[in-house]
Amino acid sequence: MKKNFKKKLVSAVLATALVAAVFTGCGKKKDDKVIKVGASPTPHAEILKVVEDELKDKGYKLEIVEYNDYVLPNNALENGEIDANFFQHKPYLDDFNAENKTHLASVASIHYEPFGIYAGKTSKLDDLQKGATVAVPNDTTNEARALLLLEANGLIKLKDGVGVQATKLDIVENPLELDIQEIEAAQIARTIKDVDIAAINGNYALNAGLTIKDAIVVESADSVGATTYANIIAVKEGNENSAKTKALVEALQSDKVKDYIEKNYDGAVVPVF
């Protein structure tokens, strides 16, 4: 009696394990055909939607997860919640990895978003008064980008050689005694009426209904910003050459995407491939 019971118990356990293995295998196979990408709503998620059919033809289903900040999509990628993200430039990624001990890698450059200075309470740079307020992003790389643009327009002078590592502590000349206010990048467009001028990332300007033509000044095509801050596809280290990654990059670096960007963003987004 006990012997038969043990045999039945062992058989039941093995059967359960077999069923679980089958379903787990099926689930994994199904997951391997889903490419989950974290993205800022504009323009990144919009650009991703352009390649849904191309990826479908390759046997993949594209799932887009929208984020409204620059931290959550990197944490989600590090934790394996998504397969890739598309919202940042490489200097920001490198800085994020260094500060957070994450293991994320750039696999492709897709586009560049010209960084602009937009009018708040003051509509022209020549009209800025002593003590005028200037909103800049508070993350290291984007703050440097804003400061370089201010310097290029004669408003401040930075220490020689600081480049993309510049912070407001590196300002050596500030003739108007501008009040540089460091604000989270996603919030700057919402606070623009409270400052004289604001340096805004291209995607957040688009989200706020601003076009590149609304900017008082914009990075020049040969500026550090134009040559350094291309927006990238990032993945977890080790997945740079996966089938999913290759399919996603190939789809995004296509003529269809280039045409879409050039036709829909009026210079606010520029393809770099």
Accessible surface in RSA format (square Angstrom, percent):
REM  Atomic radii and reference values for relative SASA: ProtOr
REM  Chains: A
REM  Algorithm: Lee & Richards
REM  Probe-radius: 1.40
REM  Slices: 20
REM RES _ NUM      All-atoms   Total-Side   Main-Chain    Non-polar    All polar
REM                ABS   REL    ABS   REL    ABS   REL    ABS   REL    ABS   REL
RES MET A   1   197.14 102.1 157.32 104.1  39.82  94.8 127.41 108.3  69.73  92.4
RES LYS A   2   168.44  82.2 164.55 101.0   3.88   9.2 109.20  98.3  59.23  63.1
RES LYS A   3   147.47  71.9 142.35  87.3   5.12  12.2  88.31  79.5  59.16  63.0
RES ASN A   4    87.39  60.3  86.80  83.9   0.59   1.4  14.93  35.9  72.46  70.0
RES PHE A   5   128.01  64.0 125.36  77.6   2.65   6.9 127.55  77.3   0.46   1.3
RES LYS A   6   134.61  65.7 134.12  82.3   0.49   1.2  77.28  69.6  57.33  61.1
RES LYS A   7   123.14  60.1 117.47  72.1   5.67  13.5  75.55  68.0  47.59  50.7
RES LYS A   8   150.14  73.2 142.41  87.4   7.74  18.4  89.79  80.8  60.35  64.3
RES LEU A   9    94.92  52.9  90.70  64.9   4.23  10.6  94.56  66.4   0.36   1.0
RES VAL A  10    84.68  55.7  82.89  75.0   1.79   4.3  84.68  73.6   0.00   0.0
RES SER A  11    67.37  56.9  60.22  80.4   7.15  16.5  33.61  71.6  33.76  47.3
RES ALA A  12    53.87  49.5  44.54  68.7   9.33  21.2  52.78  74.3   1.09   2.9
RES VAL A  13    88.73  58.4  85.13  77.1   3.60   8.7  87.98  76.4   0.75   2.0
RES LEU A  14   114.53  63.8 110.53  79.1   4.01  10.1 110.89  77.9   3.64   9.8
RES ALA A  15    54.49  50.1  47.11  72.7   7.38  16.8  53.85  75.8   0.64   1.7
RES THR A  16    92.28  65.6  87.11  88.3   5.18  12.3  66.10  88.8  26.18  39.6
RES ALA A  17    57.01  52.4  45.33  70.0  11.68  26.6  52.55  74.0   4.46  11.8
RES LEU A  18   119.79  66.7 115.81  82.9   3.98  10.0 119.59  84.0   0.20   0.6
RES VAL A  19    78.68  51.8  77.51  70.2   1.16   2.8  78.68  68.4   0.00   0.0
RES ALA A  20    52.36  48.1  44.71  69.0   7.65  17.4  51.84  73.0   0.52   1.4
RES ALA A  21    62.20  57.2  46.11  71.2  16.09  36.6  54.32  76.5   7.88  20.9
RES VAL A  22    82.12  54.0  73.67  66.7   8.46  20.4  81.11  70.5   1.02   2.8
RES PHE A  23   143.80  71.9 136.64  84.6   7.16  18.6 136.92  83.0   6.88  19.7
RES THR A  24    94.39  67.1  84.92  86.1   9.48  22.6  68.93  92.6  25.47  38.5
RES GLY A  25    38.03  46.9   0.00   N/A  38.03  46.9  32.62  89.5   5.41  12.1
RES CYS A  26    75.17  56.9  66.81  74.5   8.36  19.7  25.54  64.7  49.63  53.5
RES GLY A  27    30.40  37.5   0.00   N/A  30.40  37.5  30.09  82.6   0.31   0.7
RES LYS A  28   141.30  68.9 136.25  83.6   5.06  12.0  81.95  73.8  59.36  63.2
RES LYS A  29   150.63  73.5 147.32  90.4   3.31   7.9  93.03  83.7  57.61  61.4
RES LYS A  30   151.16  73.7 142.41  87.4   8.74  20.8  93.06  83.8  58.10  61.9
RES ASP A  31    89.11  62.4  87.57  87.2   1.54   3.7  23.42  55.1  65.69  65.5
RES ASP A  32    70.89  49.7  67.80  67.5   3.09   7.3  19.96  47.0  50.93  50.8
RES LYS A  33    97.38  47.5  96.68  59.3   0.70   1.7  62.07  55.9  35.31  37.6
RES VAL A  34    27.61  18.2  26.28  23.8   1.33   3.2  26.28  22.8   1.33   3.6
RES ILE A  35     1.44   0.8   1.44   1.1   0.00   0.0   1.44   1.0   0.00   0.0
RES LYS A  36    74.80  36.5  74.80  45.9   0.00   0.0  24.56  22.1  50.24  53.5
RES VAL A  37     0.00   0.0   0.00   0.0   0.00   0.0   0.00   0.0   0.00   0.0
RES GLY A  38     0.00   0.0   0.00   N/A   0.00   0.0   0.00   0.0   0.00   0.0
RES ALA A  39     0.19   0.2   0.00   0.0   0.19   0.4   0.19   0.3   0.00   0.0
RES SER A  40     2.42   2.0   2.14   2.9   0.28   0.7   0.39   0.8   2.04   2.9
RES PRO A  41    28.84  21.0  26.00  23.7   2.84  10.3  26.00  21.5   2.84  17.7
RES THR A  42    21.57  15.3  21.57  21.9   0.00   0.0   8.12  10.9  13.45  20.3
RES PRO A  43     0.00   0.0   0.00   0.0   0.00   0.0   0.00   0.0   0.00   0.0
RES HIS A  44     0.14   0.1   0.14   0.1   0.00   0.0   0.14   0.1   0.00   0.0
RES ALA A  45     0.43   0.4   0.43   0.7   0.00   0.0   0.43   0.6   0.00   0.0
RES GLU A  46    57.21  32.8  54.04  40.9   3.17   7.5  21.94  42.4  35.27  28.8
RES ILE A  47     0.00   0.0   0.00   0.0   0.00   0.0   0.00   0.0   0.00   0.0
RES LEU A  48     0.00   0.0   0.00   0.0   0.00   0.0   0.00   0.0   0.00   0.0
RES LYS A  49   109.35  53.3  97.78  60.0  11.57  27.6  55.25  49.7  54.10  57.6
RES VAL A  50    23.09  15.2  12.46  11.3  10.63  25.6  20.09  17.5   3.00   8.1
RES VAL A  51     0.04   0.0   0.04   0.0   0.00   0.0   0.04   0.0   0.00   0.0
RES GLU A  52    74.36  42.7  71.05  53.8   3.31   7.9  17.59  34.0  56.77  46.4
RES ASP A  53    92.09  64.5  91.00  90.6   1.09   2.6  21.35  50.2  70.74  70.6
RES GLU A  54    50.88  29.2  48.34  36.6   2.55   6.1  31.12  60.2  19.76  16.1
RES LEU A  55     0.00   0.0   0.00   0.0   0.00   0.0   0.00   0.0   0.00   0.0
RES LYS A  56   150.20  73.3 139.26  85.4  10.94  26.1  82.36  74.1  67.84  72.3
RES ASP A  57   128.55  90.0  90.05  89.6  38.50  91.0  32.59  76.7  95.96  95.7
RES LYS A  58    81.91  40.0  55.97  34.3  25.94  61.8  39.67  35.7  42.23  45.0
RES GLY A  59    39.56  48.8   0.00   N/A  39.56  48.8  30.86  84.7   8.70  19.5
RES TYR A  60    22.26  10.4  18.81  10.7   3.45   9.0   8.80   6.6  13.46  16.6
RES LYS A  61   130.20  63.5 124.04  76.1   6.16  14.7  78.96  71.1  51.24  54.6
RES LEU A  62    14.94   8.3   0.10   0.1  14.84  37.3   0.10   0.1  14.84  39.9
RES GLU A  63    59.99  34.4  56.11  42.5   3.88   9.2  21.04  40.7  38.95  31.8
RES ILE A  64    41.16  23.4  10.06   7.5  31.09  74.9  10.06   7.2  31.09  84.4
RES VAL A  65    44.76  29.5  41.59  37.7   3.17   7.6  44.76  38.9   0.00   0.0
RES GLU A  66    88.05  50.6  62.44  47.2  25.61  61.0  22.66  43.8  65.39  53.4
RES TYR A  67    32.06  15.0  28.37  16.1   3.70   9.6  24.30  18.3   7.76   9.6
RES ASN A  68    98.76  68.1  87.80  84.9  10.96  26.4  25.66  61.8  73.10  70.7
RES ASP A  69    38.54  27.0  37.45  37.3   1.09   2.6  20.63  48.6  17.91  17.9
RES TYR A  70    14.83   6.9  14.48   8.2   0.35   0.9  11.02   8.3   3.81   4.7
RES VAL A  71    69.78  45.9  69.78  63.2   0.00   0.0  69.78  60.6   0.00   0.0
RES LEU A  72   102.47  57.1 101.10  72.3   1.36   3.4 101.10  71.0   1.36   3.7
RES PRO A  73     0.71   0.5   0.71   0.6   0.00   0.0   0.71   0.6   0.00   0.0
RES ASN A  74     0.00   0.0   0.00   0.0   0.00   0.0   0.00   0.0   0.00   0.0
RES ASN A  75    54.32  37.5  53.24  51.4   1.09   2.6  15.13  36.4  39.20  37.9
RES ALA A  76     5.14   4.7   3.24   5.0   1.90   4.3   4.62   6.5   0.52   1.4
RES LEU A  77     1.78   1.0   1.01   0.7   0.77   1.9   1.01   0.7   0.77   2.1
RES GLU A  78    35.74  20.5  29.84  22.6   5.90  14.0  15.90  30.7  19.84  16.2
RES ASN A  79   102.65  70.8  67.54  65.3  35.11  84.5  20.27  48.8  82.38  79.6
RES GLY A  80    61.11  75.4   0.00   N/A  61.11  75.4  29.96  82.2  31.15  69.8
RES GLU A  81   102.72  59.0  87.18  66.0  15.54  37.0  43.76  84.6  58.97  48.1
RES ILE A  82     9.80   5.6   1.79   1.3   8.02  19.3   4.44   3.2   5.37  14.6
RES ASP A  83    46.22  32.4  36.54  36.4   9.67  22.9  11.60  27.3  34.62  34.5
RES ALA A  84     2.08   1.9   2.08   3.2   0.00   0.0   2.08   2.9   0.00   0.0
RES ASN A  85     0.00   0.0   0.00   0.0   0.00   0.0   0.00   0.0   0.00   0.0
RES PHE A  86     0.00   0.0   0.00   0.0   0.00   0.0   0.00   0.0   0.00   0.0
RES PHE A  87     4.87   2.4   0.54   0.3   4.33  11.3   0.54   0.3   4.33  12.4
RES GLN A  88     5.71   3.2   1.10   0.8   4.62  11.0   5.71  12.2   0.00   0.0
RES HIS A  89     7.46   4.1   7.46   5.2   0.01   0.0   6.93   7.1   0.54   0.6
RES LYS A  90    97.53  47.6  97.53  59.8   0.00   0.0  67.94  61.2  29.59  31.5
RES PRO A  91    21.52  15.7  14.18  12.9   7.35  26.7  19.52  16.1   2.00  12.4
RES TYR A  92    15.97   7.5  15.97   9.1   0.00   0.0   7.98   6.0   7.99   9.8
RES LEU A  93     1.79   1.0   1.79   1.3   0.00   0.0   1.79   1.3   0.00   0.0
RES ASP A  94    66.79  46.8  59.27  59.0   7.52  17.8  29.23  68.8  37.55  37.5
RES ASP A  95    35.77  25.1  30.24  30.1   5.53  13.1   8.81  20.7  26.96  26.9
RES PHE A  96    12.25   6.1   9.03   5.6   3.22   8.4  12.05   7.3   0.20   0.6
RES ASN A  97    27.73  19.1  23.74  22.9   4.00   9.6  14.45  34.8  13.29  12.8
RES ALA A  98    69.42  63.8  47.03  72.6  22.40  51.0  59.47  83.7   9.95  26.4
RES GLU A  99   119.68  68.7  87.03  65.8  32.65  77.7  36.03  69.7  83.65  68.3
RES ASN A 100    72.14  49.7  49.32  47.7  22.83  55.0  11.22  27.0  60.92  58.9
RES LYS A 101   161.63  78.9 148.76  91.3  12.87  30.7 105.27  94.8  56.36  60.0
RES THR A 102    16.89  12.0   8.13   8.2   8.77  20.9   8.19  11.0   8.70  13.2
RES HIS A 103    91.44  50.0  91.39  63.5   0.05   0.1  59.52  61.3  31.91  37.1
RES LEU A 104     4.72   2.6   0.00   0.0   4.72  11.9   0.00   0.0   4.72  12.7
RES ALA A 105    18.65  17.1  14.68  22.6   3.97   9.0  18.65  26.3   0.00   0.0
RES SER A 106    36.34  30.7  11.23  15.0  25.11  57.9   2.44   5.2  33.90  47.5
RES VAL A 107    39.71  26.1   6.78   6.1  32.93  79.4  15.13  13.1  24.58  66.7
RES ALA A 108    11.43  10.5   1.38   2.1  10.05  22.9  10.89  15.3   0.54   1.4
RES SER A 109    46.55  39.3  41.77  55.7   4.78  11.0  16.35  34.8  30.20  42.3
RES ILE A 110     0.00   0.0   0.00   0.0   0.00   0.0   0.00   0.0   0.00   0.0
RES HIS A 111     0.00   0.0   0.00   0.0   0.00   0.0   0.00   0.0   0.00   0.0
RES TYR A 112    15.00   7.0  15.00   8.5   0.00   0.0  14.94  11.2   0.06   0.1
RES GLU A 113     6.80   3.9   6.31   4.8   0.49   1.2   2.18   4.2   4.63   3.8
RES PRO A 114    11.07   8.1  10.67   9.7   0.40   1.5  10.67   8.8   0.40   2.5
RES PHE A 115     0.01   0.0   0.01   0.0   0.00   0.0   0.01   0.0   0.00   0.0
RES GLY A 116     0.14   0.2   0.00   N/A   0.14   0.2   0.00   0.0   0.14   0.3
RES ILE A 117     0.29   0.2   0.29   0.2   0.00   0.0   0.29   0.2   0.00   0.0
RES TYR A 118     4.76   2.2   4.76   2.7   0.00   0.0   2.50   1.9   2.26   2.8
RES ALA A 119    38.47  35.4  22.99  35.5  15.48  35.2  22.99  32.4  15.48  41.0
RES GLY A 120    27.84  34.3   0.00   N/A  27.84  34.3   2.59   7.1  25.25  56.5
RES LYS A 121   135.84  66.3  96.01  58.9  39.83  94.8  60.58  54.5  75.26  80.2
RES THR A 122    17.41  12.4  14.12  14.3   3.29   7.8   6.86   9.2  10.55  15.9
RES SER A 123    75.63  63.9  61.75  82.4  13.88  32.0  40.27  85.8  35.35  49.5
RES LYS A 124   129.22  63.0 129.14  79.2   0.09   0.2  71.33  64.2  57.90  61.7
RES LEU A 125    25.39  14.1  18.89  13.5   6.50  16.3  19.06  13.4   6.33  17.0
RES ASP A 126   142.10  99.5 107.51 107.0  34.59  81.8  32.05  75.4 110.05 109.7
RES ASP A 127    70.74  49.6  63.23  62.9   7.51  17.8  19.03  44.8  51.71  51.6
RES LEU A 128     9.27   5.2   0.00   0.0   9.27  23.3   0.00   0.0   9.26  24.9
RES GLN A 129   131.51  73.5 128.08  93.6   3.43   8.2  56.28 119.8  75.23  57.1
RES LYS A 130   138.32  67.5 112.03  68.7  26.30  62.6  64.13  57.7  74.19  79.0
RES GLY A 131    38.15  47.0   0.00   N/A  38.15  47.0  22.54  61.9  15.61  35.0
RES ALA A 132     7.72   7.1   1.45   2.2   6.27  14.3   7.64  10.8   0.08   0.2
RES THR A 133    24.10  17.1  24.10  24.4   0.00   0.0  24.10  32.4   0.00   0.0
RES VAL A 134     0.38   0.3   0.38   0.3   0.00   0.0   0.38   0.3   0.00   0.0
RES ALA A 135     0.02   0.0   0.02   0.0   0.00   0.0   0.02   0.0   0.00   0.0
RES VAL A 136     0.00   0.0   0.00   0.0   0.00   0.0   0.00   0.0   0.00   0.0
RES PRO A 137     0.00   0.0   0.00   0.0   0.00   0.0   0.00   0.0   0.00   0.0
RES ASN A 138    76.67  52.9  54.19  52.4  22.49  54.1   9.21  22.2  67.46  65.2
RES ASP A 139    27.61  19.3  20.36  20.3   7.24  17.1  25.70  60.5   1.90   1.9
RES THR A 140    39.02  27.8  34.91  35.4   4.11   9.8  16.13  21.7  22.89  34.6
RES THR A 141     3.51   2.5   3.34   3.4   0.17   0.4   3.26   4.4   0.25   0.4
RES ASN A 142     1.24   0.9   1.24   1.2   0.00   0.0   0.00   0.0   1.24   1.2
RES GLU A 143     5.52   3.2   5.52   4.2   0.00   0.0   0.00   0.0   5.52   4.5
RES ALA A 144     0.00   0.0   0.00   0.0   0.00   0.0   0.00   0.0   0.00   0.0
RES ARG A 145     7.91   3.3   6.85   3.5   1.07   2.5   1.12   1.5   6.79   4.1
RES ALA A 146     0.00   0.0   0.00   0.0   0.00   0.0   0.00   0.0   0.00   0.0
RES LEU A 147     0.00   0.0   0.00   0.0   0.00   0.0   0.00   0.0   0.00   0.0
RES LEU A 148    35.27  19.6  30.88  22.1   4.39  11.0  31.05  21.8   4.22  11.3
RES LEU A 149     8.68   4.8   5.45   3.9   3.23   8.1   8.26   5.8   0.42   1.1
RES LEU A 150     0.02   0.0   0.02   0.0   0.00   0.0   0.02   0.0   0.00   0.0
RES GLU A 151    54.80  31.5  45.26  34.2   9.55  22.7  18.48  35.7  36.33  29.7
RES ALA A 152    83.96  77.2  40.08  61.9  43.88  99.8  52.54  74.0  31.43  83.2
RES ASN A 153    55.11  38.0  28.22  27.3  26.88  64.7   9.65  23.2  45.46  43.9
RES GLY A 154    61.16  75.4   0.00   N/A  61.16  75.4  34.42  94.5  26.74  59.9
RES LEU A 155    14.45   8.0  13.21   9.4   1.25   3.1  14.35  10.1   0.10   0.3
RES ILE A 156     8.25   4.7   0.00   0.0   8.25  19.9   2.79   2.0   5.46  14.8
RES LYS A 157    88.36  43.1  88.36  54.2   0.00   0.0  56.53  50.9  31.83  33.9
RES LEU A 158     4.16   2.3   2.14   1.5   2.02   5.1   2.14   1.5   2.02   5.4
RES LYS A 159   103.13  50.3  95.95  58.9   7.18  17.1  53.76  48.4  49.38  52.6
RES ASP A 160   132.12  92.5 101.53 101.1  30.59  72.3  42.22  99.4  89.90  89.7
RES GLY A 161    84.73 104.5   0.00   N/A  84.73 104.5  42.28 116.0  42.45  95.1
RES VAL A 162    32.16  21.2  21.53  19.5  10.63  25.6  27.38  23.8   4.78  13.0
RES GLY A 163    28.36  35.0   0.00   N/A  28.36  35.0  24.93  68.4   3.42   7.7
RES VAL A 164    36.77  24.2  34.92  31.6   1.86   4.5  34.92  30.3   1.86   5.0
RES GLN A 165   117.06  65.5 108.60  79.4   8.46  20.1  49.62 105.6  67.44  51.1
RES ALA A 166     0.00   0.0   0.00   0.0   0.00   0.0   0.00   0.0   0.00   0.0
RES THR A 167    41.12  29.2  41.12  41.7   0.00   0.0  37.94  51.0   3.18   4.8
RES LYS A 168    81.11  39.6  71.25  43.7   9.86  23.5  37.70  33.9  43.41  46.2
RES LEU A 169   153.65  85.6 133.29  95.4  20.36  51.2 137.05  96.2  16.60  44.7
RES ASP A 170    20.98  14.7  20.98  20.9   0.00   0.0   0.00   0.0  20.98  20.9
RES ILE A 171    34.53  19.6  12.71   9.5  21.82  52.6  12.71   9.2  21.82  59.2
RES VAL A 172    80.07  52.7  45.76  41.4  34.31  82.7  52.63  45.7  27.44  74.4
RES GLU A 173    96.13  55.2  90.57  68.5   5.56  13.2  30.93  59.8  65.19  53.2
RES ASN A 174    43.95  30.3  28.12  27.2  15.83  38.1  13.69  33.0  30.26  29.2
RES PRO A 175    92.50  67.4  65.17  59.4  27.32  99.3  79.27  65.5  13.22  82.2
RES LEU A 176    49.42  27.5  49.42  35.4   0.00   0.0  49.42  34.7   0.00   0.0
RES GLU A 177   106.17  61.0  95.95  72.6  10.22  24.3  34.50  66.7  71.67  58.5
RES LEU A 178     8.76   4.9   0.00   0.0   8.76  22.0   0.00   0.0   8.76  23.6
RES ASP A 179    64.17  44.9  58.39  58.1   5.78  13.7  20.34  47.9  43.83  43.7
RES ILE A 180     9.51   5.4   4.49   3.3   5.03  12.1   4.49   3.2   5.03  13.6
RES GLN A 181    62.47  34.9  58.25  42.6   4.23  10.1  21.45  45.7  41.02  31.1
RES GLU A 182    76.20  43.7  49.00  37.1  27.20  64.8   8.96  17.3  67.24  54.9
RES ILE A 183    36.62  20.8  32.51  24.2   4.10   9.9  36.62  26.4   0.00   0.0
RES GLU A 184    62.19  35.7  59.75  45.2   2.44   5.8  46.74  90.4  15.45  12.6
RES ALA A 185     1.96   1.8   0.67   1.0   1.29   2.9   0.67   0.9   1.29   3.4
RES ALA A 186    10.66   9.8   4.20   6.5   6.46  14.7   4.20   5.9   6.46  17.1
RES GLN A 187    69.15  38.7  69.15  50.5   0.00   0.0  24.85  52.9  44.30  33.6
RES ILE A 188     0.26   0.1   0.25   0.2   0.00   0.0   0.25   0.2   0.00   0.0
RES ALA A 189    13.96  12.8   4.35   6.7   9.60  21.8   4.55   6.4   9.41  24.9
RES ARG A 190   176.11  73.9 139.06  70.9  37.05  88.2  59.87  81.8 116.24  70.4
RES THR A 191    39.19  27.9  38.72  39.3   0.47   1.1  39.19  52.6   0.00   0.0
RES ILE A 192    25.73  14.6  25.72  19.2   0.01   0.0  25.73  18.5   0.00   0.0
RES LYS A 193   175.56  85.6 164.20 100.7  11.36  27.1 107.96  97.2  67.60  72.0
RES ASP A 194   100.54  70.4  84.25  83.9  16.29  38.5  26.95  63.4  73.60  73.4
RES VAL A 195     3.20   2.1   3.20   2.9   0.00   0.0   3.20   2.8   0.00   0.0
RES ASP A 196    22.95  16.1  22.95  22.8   0.00   0.0   0.00   0.0  22.95  22.9
RES ILE A 197     0.00   0.0   0.00   0.0   0.00   0.0   0.00   0.0   0.00   0.0
RES ALA A 198     0.00   0.0   0.00   0.0   0.00   0.0   0.00   0.0   0.00   0.0
RES ALA A 199     0.02   0.0   0.01   0.0   0.01   0.0   0.01   0.0   0.01   0.0
RES ILE A 200     0.87   0.5   0.11   0.1   0.76   1.8   0.52   0.4   0.35   1.0
RES ASN A 201     7.84   5.4   7.32   7.1   0.52   1.3   1.36   3.3   6.48   6.3
RES GLY A 202     5.11   6.3   0.00   N/A   5.11   6.3   3.13   8.6   1.98   4.4
RES ASN A 203     2.72   1.9   2.72   2.6   0.00   0.0   0.01   0.0   2.70   2.6
RES TYR A 204    11.14   5.2   9.67   5.5   1.47   3.8   9.26   7.0   1.88   2.3
RES ALA A 205     1.44   1.3   1.44   2.2   0.00   0.0   1.44   2.0   0.00   0.0
RES LEU A 206    36.65  20.4  21.97  15.7  14.68  36.9  22.21  15.6  14.44  38.9
RES ASN A 207    65.12  44.9  30.17  29.2  34.95  84.2  23.74  57.1  41.38  40.0
RES ALA A 208    55.25  50.8  16.35  25.2  38.90  88.5  29.68  41.8  25.57  67.7
RES GLY A 209    62.54  77.1   0.00   N/A  62.54  77.1  36.85 101.1  25.68  57.5
RES LEU A 210    42.96  23.9  41.26  29.5   1.70   4.3  41.26  29.0   1.70   4.6
RES THR A 211    62.47  44.4  62.04  62.9   0.43   1.0  58.15  78.1   4.32   6.5
RES ILE A 212    26.85  15.3  22.15  16.5   4.71  11.3  22.44  16.2   4.41  12.0
RES LYS A 213   155.87  76.0 122.98  75.5  32.89  78.3  86.27  77.6  69.61  74.1
RES ASP A 214    73.48  51.5  50.97  50.7  22.51  53.2  14.87  35.0  58.61  58.5
RES ALA A 215    15.91  14.6   0.00   0.0  15.91  36.2   0.00   0.0  15.91  42.2
RES ILE A 216    48.96  27.9  19.35  14.4  29.61  71.4  26.37  19.0  22.59  61.3
RES VAL A 217    30.77  20.2  25.04  22.7   5.73  13.8  30.77  26.7   0.00   0.0
RES VAL A 218    53.71  35.3  31.99  29.0  21.72  52.3  31.99  27.8  21.72  58.9
RES GLU A 219    16.95   9.7   5.65   4.3  11.30  26.9   4.88   9.4  12.07   9.9
RES SER A 220    61.15  51.7  49.35  65.9  11.80  27.2  47.44 101.0  13.71  19.2
RES ALA A 221    96.37  88.6  69.71 107.6  26.65  60.6  75.46 106.3  20.90  55.4
RES ASP A 222   123.20  86.3  97.38  96.9  25.82  61.1  42.71 100.5  80.49  80.3
RES SER A 223    27.95  23.6  18.99  25.3   8.97  20.7  27.95  59.5   0.00   0.0
RES VAL A 224    65.56  43.1  59.71  54.1   5.84  14.1  61.57  53.5   3.99  10.8
RES GLY A 225     3.73   4.6   0.00   N/A   3.73   4.6   0.25   0.7   3.48   7.8
RES ALA A 226    18.14  16.7   3.87   6.0  14.27  32.5   3.87   5.5  14.27  37.8
RES THR A 227   105.86  75.3  65.77  66.7  40.09  95.5  62.04  83.3  43.82  66.2
RES THR A 228    47.96  34.1  33.13  33.6  14.83  35.3  24.14  32.4  23.82  36.0
RES TYR A 229     0.26   0.1   0.12   0.1   0.14   0.4   0.12   0.1   0.14   0.2
RES ALA A 230    19.35  17.8  18.29  28.2   1.06   2.4  18.29  25.8   1.06   2.8
RES ASN A 231     7.97   5.5   7.97   7.7   0.00   0.0   0.00   0.0   7.97   7.7
RES ILE A 232     3.14   1.8   3.14   2.3   0.00   0.0   3.14   2.3   0.00   0.0
RES ILE A 233     0.00   0.0   0.00   0.0   0.00   0.0   0.00   0.0   0.00   0.0
RES ALA A 234     0.00   0.0   0.00   0.0   0.00   0.0   0.00   0.0   0.00   0.0
RES VAL A 235     0.57   0.4   0.57   0.5   0.00   0.0   0.57   0.5   0.00   0.0
RES LYS A 236    60.12  29.3  60.12  36.9   0.00   0.0  26.30  23.7  33.81  36.0
RES GLU A 237    93.22  53.5  76.43  57.8  16.79  40.0  20.98  40.6  72.23  59.0
RES GLY A 238    69.95  86.3   0.00   N/A  69.95  86.3  36.37  99.8  33.58  75.2
RES ASN A 239    65.20  45.0  65.13  62.9   0.07   0.2   6.08  14.6  59.12  57.1
RES GLU A 240    60.56  34.8  53.24  40.3   7.32  17.4  25.83  50.0  34.73  28.4
RES ASN A 241   116.82  80.6 101.38  98.0  15.44  37.2  25.53  61.4  91.29  88.2
RES SER A 242    41.02  34.7  28.35  37.8  12.66  29.2  36.92  78.6   4.09   5.7
RES ALA A 243    68.27  62.8  53.10  82.0  15.16  34.5  57.58  81.1  10.68  28.3
RES LYS A 244    38.34  18.7  37.63  23.1   0.70   1.7  25.02  22.5  13.32  14.2
RES THR A 245     8.24   5.9   5.79   5.9   2.45   5.8   4.19   5.6   4.05   6.1
RES LYS A 246   123.40  60.2 116.75  71.6   6.65  15.8  69.00  62.1  54.40  57.9
RES ALA A 247     9.11   8.4   5.57   8.6   3.55   8.1   8.59  12.1   0.52   1.4
RES LEU A 248     1.05   0.6   1.05   0.7   0.00   0.0   1.05   0.7   0.00   0.0
RES VAL A 249    24.93  16.4  24.93  22.6   0.00   0.0  24.93  21.7   0.00   0.0
RES GLU A 250   110.36  63.4  99.23  75.1  11.14  26.5  42.32  81.9  68.04  55.6
RES ALA A 251     3.73   3.4   0.00   0.0   3.73   8.5   3.66   5.2   0.07   0.2
RES LEU A 252     0.00   0.0   0.00   0.0   0.00   0.0   0.00   0.0   0.00   0.0
RES GLN A 253    70.62  39.5  47.88  35.0  22.73  54.1   7.55  16.1  63.07  47.8
RES SER A 254    30.09  25.4  23.00  30.7   7.09  16.3  29.45  62.7   0.64   0.9
RES ASP A 255   109.83  76.9 105.19 104.7   4.64  11.0  31.19  73.4  78.64  78.4
RES LYS A 256    96.05  46.9  86.35  53.0   9.70  23.1  68.43  61.6  27.62  29.4
RES VAL A 257     0.00   0.0   0.00   0.0   0.00   0.0   0.00   0.0   0.00   0.0
RES LYS A 258    62.84  30.7  62.84  38.6   0.00   0.0  23.51  21.2  39.33  41.9
RES ASP A 259    65.42  45.8  64.53  64.2   0.88   2.1  10.48  24.7  54.93  54.8
RES TYR A 260    60.01  28.0  55.13  31.4   4.87  12.7  39.07  29.4  20.94  25.8
RES ILE A 261     0.30   0.2   0.00   0.0   0.30   0.7   0.00   0.0   0.30   0.8
RES GLU A 262   104.77  60.1  78.04  59.0  26.73  63.6  33.64  65.1  71.13  58.1
RES LYS A 263   168.53  82.2 131.00  80.4  37.53  89.4  86.77  78.1  81.75  87.1
RES ASN A 264    82.70  57.0  51.78  50.0  30.92  74.5   9.31  22.4  73.39  70.9
RES TYR A 265    19.05   8.9  12.11   6.9   6.95  18.1  15.49  11.6   3.56   4.4
RES ASP A 266    87.54  61.3  72.69  72.3  14.86  35.1  38.08  89.6  49.47  49.3
RES GLY A 267    40.56  50.0   0.00   N/A  40.56  50.0  28.34  77.8  12.22  27.4
RES ALA A 268     5.62   5.2   5.37   8.3   0.25   0.6   5.37   7.6   0.25   0.7
RES VAL A 269     3.35   2.2   0.00   0.0   3.35   8.1   0.00   0.0   3.35   9.1
RES VAL A 270    59.38  39.1  58.96  53.4   0.42   1.0  59.38  51.6   0.00   0.0
RES PRO A 271    21.22  15.5   7.68   7.0  13.55  49.2   7.68   6.3  13.55  84.2
RES VAL A 272    64.17  42.2  27.08  24.5  37.10  89.4  36.30  31.5  27.87  75.6
RES PHE A 273    60.65  30.3  18.25  11.3  42.40 110.3  51.21  31.0   9.43  27.0
END  Absolute sums over single chains surface
CHAIN  1 A    13836.4      11133.1       2703.3       7718.5       6117.9
END  Absolute sums over all chains
TOTAL         13836.4      11133.1       2703.3       7718.5       6117.9
